Amino acid sequence: MNRPRPTAGYAELDPCTRAIYCRALAALRDARIPFLVGGAYAFARYTGIVRHTKDFDVFLHRRDVVRALDTLARAGYQTELTFSHWLGKAYEGEDFIDVIFSSGNGVAEVDDTWFEYSIEDEVLGLPVLLCPAEEMLWSKAFVMERERFDGADVAHILRARASGLDWPRLLRRFQDHWRVLLSHLILFGFVYPAERTLIPAEVMQELLGRLRDELDTASPCDRLCQGTLLSRAQYLDDLEREGYLDARRLPRGKMTDEAIARWTAAIEEPRAASEPHDGR
């Protein structure tokens, strides 16, 4: 189900904030840096739900991060590589642009596929490419912090886009983390009982089949905690006191010890300085 472009809601955006965002997009475009628009703007396009935040999310390849931040600095923004494993920022006053190239848990790294399946659209009067709905679902599905749970976003995207999703690609994205996807699909049927058939039966059968197969499979020997892929804070006790292995850590995950330490230390930092509102 395709929803109409929610352009009316953005007419209410503060003119100064709008100009800050547009100037950043123009700078990246003129520098020929490939980027995608995500966050609240892509979410609004896919679901029709408009919400205003103090940030604007652009997604790009890791290889383009330094060049993008340098470009925005030359355009007059204060810039920083906030977290070396996934996020940079460009500030002007209280408004800022999040420059995202992965996710806080290191799982949903931006790659060529994001661009291959991106959608042409218009944001703030400018032609842009939007993050694909499948990749938005993939990254949002893992956000289960105590203070933030993106399950409602996942459910809204599913309700609006399930019939047109590339389900084989979505399954490939989750790979060994398929239980996370299954949990959201089960919750979707609880949240919207009348729409539960929007989820293809073959997808549910595939995932439930994997669950059944596990009943006949021995549990892994390693005491691994994958909760850290869902929350950077709520499973620290399992690592520190119980001695579980951290699923984020290389080589099993994608994060170095240094990146994990920096990301953990930032838990106590003000939210605006540590993470985007809608970008993961």
Buried (B, 14 or more C-beta within 10 A) or exposed (E): EEBEEBBEBBEEBEEEBBBBBBBBBEBBBEBEBBBBBBBBBBBBBBBBBBEEBEBBBBBBBBEBBEBBBEBBBEBEBEBBBBBBBBBBBBBBEEBBBBBBBBBBBBBBBBEEBBBEBBBEBEBBEEEBBBBBBBBBBBBBBBBBBEEEBBBEBBBBBBBBBBEEBEBEBBBEBBEEBBBBBBBBBBBBBEBBEEBBEBBBEEBBEBBEEEEEEEEEEEEEEEEBBBBBBBBBEEBBEBBEEEEBBBBBBEEEBBBBEEBBEBBBEBEEEEEBEBBBBBBB
